[in-house]
Amino acid sequence: MTELLFVSISEGKYMHRLPSAFEFQTSAETLRAHHWRSYTDTYKGCEFECQYCLYKGPGEYGRHVQPVKGSIPARADLGIVDIGTTTDPYQPMEADQKITRSILEAALEIRIPLFVLTRGNLVLRDVDLLRELAKDGLVEVCLSIITLNEAITTRIEPNAPSPTERLRVAEELAAKDIPVAFHVAPLIPGLDTPENLSAFGKRLAEACGSHVFSAMLGARKPYWKPFYAGMDAIADACGSFETFERAYPRDFDFSRDAAGTCDFEYALPALTPLRDGVTEGGATYVSENYPFLTTGPLENGIYRWKLPTVYDMSSWVQARGGVVEWPDFLDWYRDFRPSDRLVELVKSLWDNGELFLGTYLARQGTGYTGGGELMLPAHHTLVAKRTPVA
């Protein structure tokens, strides 16, 4: 067994441990659509080698993959733990290492709610544990997928299972009463036509019946040139390569220490048909960049332990009617048991006007009220900050 599975204690008993955990909501960007209290990674690097990955370095990311080092005692107060934030928990190495499986075992024993994000079909190996977790509403499996066009995915997701395979996995999990969602990330303008995006969204909704997340492509300097070369190679398979080039120029501005996203004028024509297709298919759509496009709250199951997103916050303010001041908001927010560090972050964003970017709330004095003009967010997204869980 890997040292991350268990640590022996007195009298031959064992205590479950998890890979080192980090706080998730640490910026305005992560507050927009992520409910997770913490996240953990099972591996360093990823064998799937997706060319657009925010955490992909210049050349060695998929060549020296290894289990992460360090661990913490498994605790119920970690809230919803996201597995798969920066590397895939079901990449091929997991078949031997079984670190992800050990997390599922710990979660089942200690009742830790898990959000498992993957492209890997190896997740089917753990159906036994996932079914037991699902009986108590302690798990959701989210399949990451960017298009159904395999002429594209074979080039820019070279070692990942095909979209058809991922749909099959999702349907097998759902058939066994395991909650399933999809993550369209990155959503790349021009990759598909609007008609294909709508059909794509509907197909995902029909396969999961729950909800579909999406996030715009984040452009980062370390991998931009090789990624663009990969996009050049699939230009003929794209819906409109010219749209991609306008949305993400070759000389993209990398002045921020973050991942840049395209301007709203290019994001909206991609987001809207995807959202409409998801809605037509009977699922909830969740936009990670623009909360106003989200079509409903996520509740029950693992979301009983959620942290509220900007969408949840703005919906609550609008439902109150009139101007909501910080003390009233804080009374509601405290019910979700945020850390003191997170409360300080939210208060700072409340004060400087950043908290409700991407919503229709309007600033009024020191408070906020509904019915304002849409406040568009800045066109960037931070990569995950390594803020250890206290």
C-alpha positions in Angstrom: 0.0 0.0 0.0 1.1 3.5 -0.6 1.9 5.5 2.5 -1.1 7.8 1.8 -3.6 5.0 2.4 -3.3 4.5 6.1 -1.0 5.3 9.0 -0.7 2.7 11.8 -1.5 3.8 15.4 -1.6 2.0 18.7 -2.7 -1.6 19.1 -2.6 -2.4 15.4 -5.4 -0.1 14.5 -5.3 2.2 11.5 -6.3 5.8 10.8 -7.4 7.0 7.4 -5.4 9.7 5.8 -5.8 11.9 2.7 -3.3 13.6 0.5 -2.6 17.1 1.6 -5.7 19.3 1.4 -6.0 22.9 0.3 -8.8 25.5 0.6 -10.7 25.9 -2.6 -12.5 29.3 -2.5 -9.5 31.6 -2.3 -10.3 34.3 -5.0 -13.2 36.1 -6.7 -12.9 33.6 -9.6 -13.3 30.5 -7.4 -16.3 32.0 -5.6 -18.2 32.3 -8.8 -19.3 28.7 -9.3 -17.4 26.4 -7.0 -19.1 24.9 -3.9 -16.1 22.9 -2.6 -14.6 23.7 0.7 -11.3 22.0 -0.1 -9.4 20.0 -2.7 -6.7 17.4 -2.9 -4.6 16.0 -5.7 -3.6 12.3 -5.9 -0.8 12.7 -8.4 1.7 15.3 -9.5 1.5 15.7 -13.3 -1.0 13.9 -15.6 -0.5 11.2 -18.2 -3.5 12.4 -20.3 -1.4 15.4 -21.5 -4.3 17.7 -22.4 -2.7 20.6 -24.3 -4.8 23.3 -22.7 -4.4 22.3 -19.1 -4.0 25.3 -16.8 -1.4 23.3 -14.7 0.6 22.0 -17.7 4.2 23.1 -17.6 6.5 23.4 -20.7 7.1 19.9 -21.8 7.5 17.6 -18.8 4.0 17.5 -17.3 3.0 14.1 -18.5 6.5 12.5 -18.5 7.4 12.3 -14.8 4.0 11.6 -13.1 4.3 10.5 -9.5 2.1 10.2 -6.4 1.8 13.3 -4.4 3.8 13.5 -1.2 2.5 14.4 2.2 -0.9 13.6 3.8 -3.3 14.7 6.5 -5.7 12.9 8.8 -9.1 12.4 7.1 -11.6 14.7 8.8 -15.3 15.3 8.3 -14.9 19.1 8.7 -13.1 19.3 5.3 -16.6 19.8 3.8 -17.0 18.9 0.1 -13.6 17.7 -1.1 -12.8 18.1 -4.8 -10.6 15.4 -6.2 -9.2 16.3 -9.6 -8.6 20.0 -9.5 -5.2 20.1 -11.1 -4.5 16.4 -12.1 -6.8 13.6 -13.0 -7.4 11.1 -10.2 -8.1 8.2 -12.6 -5.1 8.5 -14.9 -3.4 5.1 -15.7 -1.1 5.2 -12.7 -4.1 4.9 -10.4 -4.6 1.3 -11.5 -1.5 0.3 -9.4 -1.3 3.0 -6.8 -5.0 3.1 -5.8 -4.6 6.4 -4.0 -8.0 7.7 -5.3 -9.6 4.5 -4.1 -8.2 5.0 -0.7 -9.8 8.4 -0.5 -13.2 6.9 -1.4 -12.6 4.4 1.5 -11.8 7.1 3.9 -14.8 9.2 2.8 -17.1 6.2 3.3 -15.8 5.6 6.8 -15.7 9.2 8.0 -18.6 10.6 5.8 -16.7 13.1 3.7 -18.6 14.4 0.7 -16.6 14.1 -2.5 -16.8 15.8 -5.9 -14.7 13.5 -8.3 -13.7 15.2 -11.5 -12.1 12.9 -14.2 -11.7 12.0 -17.8 -10.7 8.5 -17.0 -12.7 5.4 -17.5 -10.9 3.7 -14.6 -13.5 5.3 -12.4 -15.7 2.3 -13.2 -13.4 0.1 -11.1 -14.6 1.9 -8.0 -18.4 1.5 -8.6 -18.7 -0.6 -5.4 -17.5 2.3 -3.2 -19.2 5.0 -5.3 -22.5 3.2 -4.9 -22.2 3.1 -1.2 -21.2 6.7 -1.0 -24.1 7.6 -3.3 -26.6 5.9 -0.9 -25.8 8.6 1.6 -25.5 11.4 -0.9 -21.8 11.7 -0.3 -20.5 11.7 -3.9 -20.9 13.1 -7.3 -18.8 12.0 -10.3 -18.2 14.7 -12.9 -16.9 13.7 -16.4 -14.8 16.4 -18.1 -15.4 16.7 -21.8 -14.9 19.6 -24.3 -16.5 18.3 -27.5 -18.0 15.2 -29.1 -15.7 15.7 -32.1 -13.1 13.0 -31.9 -11.0 14.4 -34.7 -10.3 17.3 -32.3 -9.9 15.4 -29.1 -7.4 12.9 -30.4 -5.0 15.8 -31.2 -5.4 18.1 -28.1 -6.3 15.4 -25.5 -3.9 12.8 -26.9 -3.9 10.2 -24.1 -7.4 10.7 -22.6 -10.3 8.4 -23.3 -12.5 9.4 -26.2 -15.7 11.5 -25.7 -17.7 8.5 -26.7 -16.0 6.5 -23.9 -16.7 9.2 -21.4 -20.3 9.3 -22.3 -20.5 5.5 -21.9 -18.8 5.8 -18.4 -21.3 8.5 -17.4 -24.3 6.4 -18.4 -23.0 3.3 -16.7 -22.5 5.3 -13.5 -25.9 6.9 -13.7 -27.5 3.5 -14.3 -26.1 2.4 -10.9 -27.6 5.4 -9.2 -24.4 7.3 -8.8 -24.9 11.1 -9.3 -23.2 12.2 -12.5 -22.5 15.7 -13.9 -20.4 17.0 -16.8 -17.7 19.7 -16.9 -17.2 21.4 -20.3 -13.8 22.8 -19.6 -12.3 24.5 -21.3 -15.0 25.8 -23.5 -13.2 27.1 -26.6 -14.9 29.6 -28.9 -14.9 28.4 -32.5 -14.2 24.7 -31.6 -17.8 23.8 -32.5 -20.6 25.6 -34.3 -23.4 27.1 -32.3 -25.7 24.2 -33.6 -23.2 21.6 -32.5 -22.8 23.3 -29.1 -26.5 23.2 -28.5 -26.7 19.5 -29.5 -23.6 18.8 -27.3 -25.3 20.4 -24.3 -28.5 18.5 -24.9 -26.6 15.2 -25.2 -24.7 15.8 -21.9 -28.0 16.7 -20.1 -29.7 13.5 -21.4 -26.7 11.4 -20.3 -26.6 12.8 -16.7 -30.0 14.3 -16.0 -28.4 16.6 -13.4 -26.2 19.5 -14.3 -23.5 20.6 -16.6 -20.7 23.0 -15.6 -18.6 25.1 -18.1 -15.5 27.3 -17.9 -13.9 29.3 -20.7 -10.4 28.4 -21.9 -7.7 29.9 -19.8 -4.7 31.0 -21.7 -1.3 30.7 -19.9 2.1 31.7 -21.3 4.0 28.5 -20.4 2.0 26.3 -22.8 0.5 28.9 -25.2 2.8 28.3 -28.3 2.6 24.5 -28.3 -1.2 24.7 -27.6 -1.7 27.1 -30.6 0.3 24.7 -32.7 -2.1 21.9 -31.7 -5.0 24.2 -32.6 -3.5 24.9 -36.0 -3.3 21.2 -36.6 -7.1 20.8 -36.1 -8.2 24.0 -37.9 -10.1 22.1 -40.6 -12.1 20.2 -37.9 -13.1 23.3 -36.0 -16.5 24.9 -36.4 -14.8 28.3 -37.0 -11.1 28.6 -36.5 -11.3 32.3 -37.4 -13.6 32.7 -34.3 -11.0 31.1 -32.1 -8.2 33.3 -33.5 -10.2 36.4 -32.8 -11.1 35.3 -29.3 -7.6 34.1 -28.4 -4.9 35.9 -30.5 -1.5 34.3 -30.9 0.0 37.4 -29.1 -2.3 37.0 -26.1 -1.7 39.5 -23.3 0.0 37.7 -20.4 0.5 40.7 -18.2 -1.4 39.2 -15.3 -0.1 36.3 -13.2 -3.2 34.4 -14.1 -4.9 32.6 -16.9 -6.5 35.0 -19.4 -9.9 34.4 -20.9 -11.5 35.9 -24.0 -13.7 39.0 -24.0 -17.4 38.6 -23.3 -18.3 39.3 -26.9 -16.6 36.0 -27.9 -17.6 34.1 -24.7 -21.3 34.7 -24.9 -21.9 33.2 -28.5 -20.3 29.9 -27.2 -21.9 29.9 -23.7 -25.5 30.6 -24.8 -26.1 27.7 -27.2 -24.4 25.3 -24.7 -26.7 26.6 -22.0 -29.8 26.4 -24.2 -29.0 22.8 -25.1 -28.4 21.8 -21.5 -31.7 23.4 -20.5 -33.6 21.7 -23.4 -32.1 18.3 -22.2 -33.6 18.9 -18.8 -30.5 19.7 -16.7 -29.2 22.7 -14.8 -26.5 24.8 -16.4 -23.7 26.3 -14.3 -21.4 29.0 -15.7 -18.1 29.3 -13.9 -17.3 32.6 -15.5 -20.6 34.4 -15.7 -23.0 33.6 -12.8 -26.0 35.3 -14.4 -26.0 32.5 -17.0 -26.5 29.8 -14.4 -30.0 28.4 -14.6 -30.6 27.2 -11.0 -29.2 26.3 -7.6 -27.5 23.0 -6.8 -29.0 21.4 -3.8 -29.3 18.0 -2.0 -26.7 15.2 -2.2 -23.2 16.6 -1.7 -24.6 20.1 -2.0 -26.0 19.8 1.5 -22.4 20.6 2.6 -21.7 23.3 0.0 -20.2 26.7 0.3 -22.4 29.2 -1.6 -21.2 30.5 -4.9 -21.6 34.1 -6.2 -24.8 32.7 -8.0 -26.2 31.5 -4.6 -25.2 34.8 -2.9 -26.8 37.0 -5.6 -30.0 34.9 -5.7 -30.3 35.3 -1.9 -29.8 39.1 -2.1 -32.4 39.4 -4.9 -34.9 37.3 -3.0 -34.6 39.6 0.1 -35.8 42.6 -1.8 -34.4 46.1 -1.1 -30.8 46.8 0.0 -28.9 44.1 1.8 -26.1 45.2 4.2 -23.1 43.2 5.2 -24.3 42.3 8.7 -27.5 40.6 7.3 -25.6 38.9 4.6 -23.0 37.6 7.1 -25.7 36.1 9.3 -26.9 34.1 6.3 -23.4 33.3 5.1 -22.2 32.0 8.5 -24.8 29.2 8.4 -22.5 27.6 5.8 -19.6 27.5 8.2 -17.0 29.3 6.1 -13.5 29.7 7.6 -12.5 33.0 9.1 -10.1 33.4 6.2 -12.9 33.0 3.7 -15.1 35.4 5.5 -12.3 38.0 5.3 -12.0 37.4 1.6 -15.7 37.7 1.0 -15.8 40.9 3.1 -13.0 42.5 1.1 -14.7 41.6 -2.2 -18.0 43.0 -0.9 -16.3 46.3 0.1 -14.4 46.8 -3.2 -17.3 45.8 -5.5 -15.8 42.6 -7.0 -18.0 40.1 -5.2 -21.0 40.4 -7.5 -19.3 40.8 -10.9 -21.2 38.7 -13.4 -24.5 39.4 -11.7 -27.4 41.9 -12.0 -26.9 43.2 -8.4 -26.2 46.9 -8.0 -24.2 48.7 -5.3 -26.2 51.0 -3.2 -24.2 52.7 -0.4 -22.5 50.0 1.5 -25.0 47.3 0.5 -26.3 45.6 -2.7 -29.8 45.3 -4.3 -31.2 43.5 -7.3 -32.3 45.0 -10.6 -29.0 46.6 -11.7 -27.1 46.4 -14.9 -25.0 43.3 -15.6 -21.6 43.8 -14.0 -19.2 41.9 -16.3 -16.2 40.2 -14.6 -12.6 40.8 -15.6 -11.4 38.5 -18.3 -9.1 36.3 -16.3 -9.1 33.3 -13.9 -6.5 32.5 -11.3 -5.1 29.0 -11.1 -5.7 27.2 -7.9 -3.8 28.7 -5.0 -2.1 26.3 -2.6 -3.7 27.5 0.7 -3.4 24.6 3.2 -6.5 23.7 5.1 -6.1 24.8 8.7 
